[in-house]
Amino acid sequence: MENQQKSDNELAPIVSKLINIIVILLVFIIALIILLIVLVPKSTPKVEQKIEVPVPDKYGNFTEAAKQEALKIKDTTNYWMAPDIESLTGNNNKDLILYGKDLIAHTSEYFGENGKVFKSSTNGMNCQNCHLDAGTKIFGNNYSAVASTYPKFRARSGAIENIYKRVNDCFERSLNGTALDTNSKEMQGIVSYINWLGKDVEKGVKPIGSGFKDLAFLDRAADPEKGKLIYTDKCQSCHQSSGLGLMNSEKTAYTYPPLWGEHSYNDGAGLFRMSNFAKYVKYNMPLGASHNSPQLTDEEAWDVAAFANSQTRPHKDIKKDWPKIEEKPFDHPFGPYADGFDEKQHKFGPFKPIKDKLDALKKAKKSKV
């Protein structure tokens, strides 16, 4: 018993030291935990941001939310802008220029069925049906580059053409009418207006925003049947199911022009080329569309072009067009051709193989010179 008590007395200091060590360790661990809680920031769970992609409705119109989102994307490109009409104050040609603008905007009132100058000398369409906003809309087939690039050689005629010839081409093809007398007040007014629009453009320069905006080729032929569905869904509310357009209440002009039929452009017009029509509608149609806010996909633009240009329309004798057949465009739908492709592919595509072949032929011709 005495020996047991002696042994316990000897272990007591050791146990006491162990307890002290354990207590110190526990205090240290607790302090470390508190320190970590205080100094280490709390992790915030990552919230996945939902991105809403603007989608047009069945009529091709985008939602208001999508429009507001599009406005946030600023386009800093220095596009051509038409001169301010107010700047005509004091211009000796003011009246003639304004007359030319009115002729462009209201052509049918002067040359249509009940024209004030010549009756029934055109199909009743207005120049601005093709050259939007009286020839001032960006990528709306505007007149910005006409004054700066004419006179110029045009492969279609195989000759140097001036602005008078170019205007009369439109009267004979797009308006399916008769040419104007180049000395007439009407021709002088139109040319004065076009020259005024391009007065600030450097000679030889095509400003950004002129003509049509480029459109990528499809890897297939444009499909008129698919185009018919698009036309029904997105175009006929204005141009009518017949495609013959809609006249105003006075029956003096088209509120919405005909896209085919006897009062539309003839098969010698620029819009009868599939690429021109597709570019035109892609960046300008339906109403409200623009080059930076289109409402049609590329495929829809090509297909609806194929549909519209497959319908009946006036014919023009174009035997003298493209005297050098190797210079015919890839989408000129009338043979003969120098590239080996047939009329069907030249009309509907696919166009890239034709374009590549034409480029190769031109390159080979240059290398021989």
C-alpha positions as CSV (number, residue, x, y, z in Angstrom):
1,M,0.0,0.0,0.0
2,E,2.8,2.3,0.9
3,N,4.5,1.4,-2.4
4,Q,1.3,2.2,-4.4
5,Q,1.0,5.6,-2.8
6,K,4.6,6.4,-3.6
7,S,4.1,5.4,-7.3
8,D,1.0,7.7,-7.6
9,N,2.9,10.6,-6.1
10,E,5.6,10.2,-8.8
11,L,3.1,10.1,-11.7
12,A,1.1,13.2,-10.6
13,P,3.6,15.8,-11.9
14,I,3.7,14.0,-15.3
15,V,-0.1,13.9,-15.6
16,S,-0.3,17.5,-14.6
17,K,2.2,18.5,-17.3
18,L,0.3,16.5,-19.9
19,I,-3.0,18.2,-18.9
20,N,-1.3,21.6,-19.2
21,I,0.1,20.7,-22.7
22,I,-3.4,19.5,-23.8
23,V,-5.0,22.7,-22.5
24,I,-2.4,24.9,-24.3
25,L,-2.9,22.9,-27.6
26,L,-6.7,23.3,-27.3
27,V,-6.3,27.0,-26.7
28,F,-3.9,27.3,-29.7
29,I,-6.3,25.4,-31.9
30,I,-9.3,27.5,-30.9
31,A,-7.3,30.7,-31.4
32,L,-6.2,29.5,-34.8
33,I,-9.8,28.7,-35.8
34,I,-10.9,32.2,-34.7
35,L,-8.1,33.7,-36.6
36,L,-9.0,31.9,-39.8
37,I,-12.6,32.9,-39.5
38,V,-11.7,36.5,-39.0
39,L,-9.0,36.8,-41.7
40,V,-10.1,34.5,-44.5
41,P,-13.0,36.0,-46.6
42,K,-16.2,34.1,-46.9
43,S,-16.6,32.3,-50.3
44,T,-19.4,33.6,-52.4
45,P,-21.2,31.0,-54.5
46,K,-20.8,31.8,-58.2
47,V,-24.0,32.7,-59.8
48,E,-24.2,31.8,-63.5
49,Q,-25.2,34.9,-65.5
50,K,-28.1,34.2,-67.9
51,I,-27.6,35.8,-71.3
52,E,-30.7,36.4,-73.3
53,V,-30.2,36.2,-77.0
54,P,-32.4,38.6,-79.0
55,V,-34.8,36.6,-81.1
56,P,-37.1,38.1,-83.7
57,D,-40.8,37.3,-83.6
58,K,-42.5,35.4,-86.5
59,Y,-42.8,38.7,-88.4
60,G,-39.1,39.3,-88.3
61,N,-39.4,42.1,-85.7
62,F,-37.1,42.2,-82.6
63,T,-38.5,42.7,-79.1
64,E,-38.1,46.1,-77.5
65,A,-35.6,44.6,-75.1
66,A,-33.5,43.4,-78.0
67,K,-33.6,46.8,-79.6
68,Q,-32.4,48.5,-76.4
69,E,-29.6,45.9,-76.1
70,A,-28.6,46.7,-79.7
71,L,-28.4,50.4,-78.9
72,K,-25.6,49.7,-76.4
73,I,-23.4,48.5,-79.2
74,K,-21.9,51.6,-80.7
75,D,-20.9,51.6,-84.4
76,T,-18.0,54.1,-84.7
77,T,-17.6,53.6,-88.4
78,N,-17.4,56.9,-90.3
79,Y,-20.2,56.3,-92.8
80,W,-21.1,58.8,-95.5
81,M,-23.9,61.2,-94.5
82,A,-26.0,63.2,-97.0
83,P,-25.6,67.0,-96.8
84,D,-28.1,68.9,-94.8
85,I,-30.9,70.2,-97.0
86,E,-30.7,73.5,-95.0
87,S,-27.2,74.0,-96.4
88,L,-28.9,74.8,-99.8
89,T,-29.8,78.3,-98.5
90,G,-28.1,80.8,-100.8
91,N,-27.2,78.1,-103.4
92,N,-27.9,79.3,-106.9
93,N,-29.0,75.8,-107.9
94,K,-31.3,75.3,-104.9
95,D,-34.6,75.2,-106.8
96,L,-33.2,72.8,-109.4
97,I,-31.7,70.5,-106.8
98,L,-34.9,70.4,-104.8
99,Y,-36.8,69.6,-108.0
100,G,-34.5,66.8,-108.6
101,K,-35.0,65.4,-105.1
102,D,-38.8,65.6,-105.6
103,L,-38.4,63.7,-108.9
104,I,-36.5,60.9,-107.2
105,A,-39.0,60.7,-104.3
106,H,-42.2,61.1,-106.3
107,T,-41.2,59.9,-109.8
108,S,-44.7,58.5,-110.5
109,E,-46.3,61.9,-110.1
110,Y,-44.3,63.1,-113.0
111,F,-44.0,60.1,-115.2
112,G,-46.6,57.6,-114.0
113,E,-50.0,56.8,-115.4
114,N,-51.2,60.4,-114.8
115,G,-47.8,62.0,-114.8
116,K,-47.5,65.8,-114.8
117,V,-44.6,65.7,-117.3
118,F,-45.2,62.6,-119.3
119,K,-48.0,60.2,-118.8
120,S,-47.3,56.4,-118.6
121,S,-43.7,56.8,-119.5
122,T,-42.6,54.5,-116.6
123,N,-44.1,51.6,-114.7
124,G,-45.4,53.9,-112.0
125,M,-42.6,53.1,-109.4
126,N,-40.5,55.8,-107.8
127,C,-36.7,56.1,-108.0
128,Q,-36.6,55.9,-104.2
129,N,-38.3,52.5,-104.3
130,C,-34.8,51.2,-105.1
131,H,-32.7,54.2,-103.9
132,L,-34.1,54.5,-100.4
133,D,-34.8,57.8,-98.7
134,A,-34.4,59.7,-101.9
135,G,-31.0,58.1,-102.4
136,T,-29.6,58.9,-98.9
137,K,-29.9,55.7,-96.8
138,I,-26.7,54.0,-95.7
139,F,-26.3,50.7,-97.7
140,G,-29.8,51.5,-99.2
141,N,-28.4,51.9,-102.7
142,N,-27.7,55.5,-102.1
143,Y,-26.2,58.0,-104.5
144,S,-23.1,58.9,-102.5
145,A,-20.5,57.5,-104.9
146,V,-22.1,58.6,-108.2
147,A,-20.6,62.0,-108.6
148,S,-17.2,60.8,-107.4
149,T,-17.0,57.8,-109.8
150,Y,-18.7,59.0,-113.0
151,P,-17.9,59.1,-115.9
152,K,-16.5,55.6,-115.7
153,F,-16.2,52.4,-117.8
154,R,-19.0,49.9,-117.3
155,A,-18.5,46.4,-118.5
156,R,-22.3,46.0,-119.0
157,S,-22.3,48.4,-121.9
158,G,-18.6,48.0,-122.7
159,A,-18.2,51.8,-122.8
160,I,-17.5,54.9,-120.8
161,E,-20.8,56.2,-119.2
162,N,-21.7,59.5,-117.7
163,I,-24.3,60.2,-115.1
164,Y,-27.0,61.0,-117.7
165,K,-26.5,57.5,-119.2
166,R,-26.7,55.9,-115.7
167,V,-29.9,57.8,-114.9
168,N,-31.5,56.7,-118.2
169,D,-30.5,53.1,-117.5
170,C,-32.6,53.2,-114.4
171,F,-35.5,54.8,-116.3
172,E,-35.3,52.0,-119.0
173,R,-34.7,49.1,-116.7
174,S,-35.8,49.6,-113.1
175,L,-38.7,51.9,-114.1
176,N,-39.3,49.9,-117.3
177,G,-39.8,53.2,-119.1
178,T,-38.4,55.5,-121.7
179,A,-35.2,57.5,-121.4
180,L,-35.2,61.2,-120.6
181,D,-34.0,64.0,-122.8
182,T,-30.6,64.8,-121.3
183,N,-31.3,68.5,-121.9
184,S,-34.7,68.4,-120.1
185,K,-35.3,70.2,-116.9
186,E,-36.1,66.9,-115.3
187,M,-32.8,65.3,-116.2
188,Q,-30.9,68.4,-115.1
189,G,-32.7,68.4,-111.8
190,I,-32.0,64.7,-111.1
191,V,-28.3,65.1,-112.0
192,S,-28.0,68.3,-110.0
193,Y,-29.4,66.6,-106.9
194,I,-27.2,63.5,-107.3
195,N,-24.1,65.8,-107.7
196,W,-25.1,67.8,-104.7
197,L,-25.4,64.7,-102.6
198,G,-21.9,63.7,-103.5
199,K,-20.3,67.1,-103.4
200,D,-18.1,66.3,-100.4
201,V,-16.9,63.0,-101.6
202,E,-13.3,63.0,-103.0
203,K,-13.1,62.1,-106.7
204,G,-12.5,58.4,-107.4
205,V,-13.6,57.5,-103.8
206,K,-16.5,55.2,-102.9
207,P,-17.5,56.3,-99.3
208,I,-18.3,53.8,-96.7
209,G,-22.0,53.0,-96.8
210,S,-22.5,53.4,-100.5
211,G,-24.2,50.8,-102.7
212,F,-25.0,47.5,-101.0
213,K,-23.4,45.9,-98.0
214,D,-21.6,42.6,-98.7
215,L,-23.4,39.4,-98.1
216,A,-21.8,36.0,-97.6
217,F,-22.5,33.3,-100.3
218,L,-24.5,30.2,-99.4
219,D,-22.9,26.8,-99.9
220,R,-26.0,25.8,-101.8
221,A,-28.3,27.2,-104.4
222,A,-30.9,29.8,-103.3
223,D,-34.3,28.1,-103.0
224,P,-37.4,29.8,-104.4
225,E,-39.7,27.4,-102.5
226,K,-38.1,28.3,-99.2
227,G,-38.2,32.0,-100.3
228,K,-42.0,31.7,-100.9
229,L,-42.5,30.8,-97.2
230,I,-40.4,33.8,-96.1
231,Y,-42.3,36.1,-98.5
232,T,-45.6,35.0,-97.1
233,D,-44.4,35.4,-93.5
234,K,-42.5,38.7,-93.8
235,C,-43.2,40.5,-97.0
236,Q,-46.7,40.1,-98.3
237,S,-48.2,42.3,-95.6
238,C,-46.8,45.2,-97.6
239,H,-46.2,44.0,-101.1
240,Q,-49.4,41.9,-101.1
241,S,-49.8,38.2,-101.7
242,S,-49.9,38.9,-105.4
243,G,-46.5,40.6,-105.3
244,L,-48.1,43.5,-107.3
245,G,-47.7,46.1,-104.5
246,L,-50.1,48.5,-103.0
247,M,-51.2,51.8,-104.5
248,N,-52.0,54.9,-102.4
249,S,-55.6,56.0,-102.0
250,E,-55.3,58.5,-104.8
251,K,-53.9,55.8,-107.2
252,T,-51.0,58.1,-108.1
253,A,-48.1,56.1,-106.6
254,Y,-47.2,52.9,-104.9
255,T,-47.1,53.0,-101.1
256,Y,-45.4,49.6,-101.4
257,P,-43.9,48.8,-104.9
258,P,-44.6,45.7,-106.9
259,L,-41.9,43.1,-106.8
260,W,-43.0,41.4,-110.0
261,G,-45.6,41.7,-112.7
262,E,-46.0,44.3,-115.5
263,H,-45.4,47.3,-113.2
264,S,-42.2,46.0,-111.6
265,Y,-38.6,46.3,-112.8
266,N,-37.7,44.4,-115.9
267,D,-35.2,41.5,-116.3
268,G,-32.5,43.9,-117.4
269,A,-32.5,45.8,-114.1
270,G,-29.8,45.5,-111.5
271,L,-32.1,44.0,-108.9
272,F,-32.8,41.1,-111.2
273,R,-29.3,39.9,-110.2
274,M,-29.7,37.7,-107.3
275,S,-26.9,39.1,-105.2
276,N,-28.2,42.7,-105.5
277,F,-31.7,41.7,-104.5
278,A,-30.4,39.6,-101.6
279,K,-28.1,42.4,-100.3
280,Y,-30.9,44.9,-100.7
281,V,-33.5,43.0,-98.6
282,K,-31.0,41.7,-96.0
283,Y,-30.1,45.2,-94.8
284,N,-33.2,47.2,-95.6
285,M,-36.3,44.9,-95.3
286,P,-38.8,44.4,-93.8
287,L,-39.5,48.1,-93.0
288,G,-37.4,49.2,-90.0
289,A,-34.4,47.0,-90.9
290,S,-31.0,48.6,-91.4
291,H,-27.4,47.6,-92.1
292,N,-26.7,47.4,-88.3
293,S,-30.1,45.9,-87.4
294,P,-31.2,43.4,-90.0
295,Q,-34.3,41.3,-89.6
296,L,-33.5,38.5,-92.1
297,T,-30.9,35.8,-91.9
298,D,-28.5,35.4,-94.8
299,E,-30.3,32.3,-96.0
300,E,-33.7,34.1,-95.8
301,A,-32.4,37.0,-97.9
302,W,-31.0,34.7,-100.6
303,D,-34.1,32.5,-100.7
304,V,-36.6,35.3,-100.8
305,A,-34.5,36.9,-103.6
306,A,-34.8,33.6,-105.5
307,F,-38.5,33.6,-105.1
308,A,-39.1,37.2,-106.2
309,N,-36.8,36.9,-109.2
310,S,-38.5,33.7,-110.3
311,Q,-41.8,35.5,-110.9
312,T,-42.9,37.0,-114.2
313,R,-41.9,40.5,-115.1
314,P,-41.3,42.7,-118.2
315,H,-38.6,41.6,-120.6
316,K,-35.9,43.9,-121.9
317,D,-33.7,43.2,-125.0
318,I,-30.2,43.0,-123.4
319,K,-28.4,41.4,-126.4
320,K,-25.9,44.3,-126.3
321,D,-25.2,43.9,-122.6
322,W,-21.8,42.5,-121.6
323,P,-20.1,42.6,-125.1
324,K,-17.2,40.7,-123.5
325,I,-18.8,37.6,-122.0
326,E,-15.9,36.9,-119.7
327,E,-16.8,40.1,-117.9
328,K,-20.4,38.9,-117.1
329,P,-21.0,38.8,-113.3
330,F,-21.3,35.5,-111.5
331,D,-25.0,36.0,-111.1
332,H,-25.9,37.3,-114.5
333,P,-28.7,34.8,-115.5
334,F,-28.4,35.0,-119.3
335,G,-25.8,33.1,-121.3
336,P,-23.5,32.5,-123.1
337,Y,-20.7,32.3,-120.5
338,A,-17.0,32.0,-120.6
339,D,-16.7,30.1,-117.2
340,G,-18.4,26.8,-118.1
341,F,-21.4,27.1,-115.7
342,D,-25.0,27.0,-116.9
343,E,-27.8,29.6,-116.7
344,K,-29.5,27.9,-113.7
345,Q,-26.4,28.1,-111.5
346,H,-25.7,31.6,-112.7
347,K,-29.2,32.5,-111.5
348,F,-29.6,30.6,-108.2
349,G,-26.0,29.5,-107.3
350,P,-24.1,28.2,-105.5
351,F,-22.1,31.2,-106.6
352,K,-18.7,30.7,-105.0
353,P,-17.5,28.2,-107.5
354,I,-18.4,30.6,-110.4
355,K,-16.8,33.6,-108.6
356,D,-13.6,31.6,-108.0
357,K,-13.5,30.5,-111.7
358,L,-14.0,34.1,-112.9
359,D,-11.3,35.4,-110.6
360,A,-8.9,32.7,-111.9
361,L,-9.7,33.6,-115.5
362,K,-9.0,37.3,-114.8
363,K,-5.8,36.4,-113.0
364,A,-4.6,34.2,-115.9
365,K,-5.5,37.0,-118.4
366,K,-3.4,39.5,-116.4
367,S,-0.4,37.2,-116.2
368,K,-0.4,37.0,-120.0
369,V,-0.3,40.7,-120.5
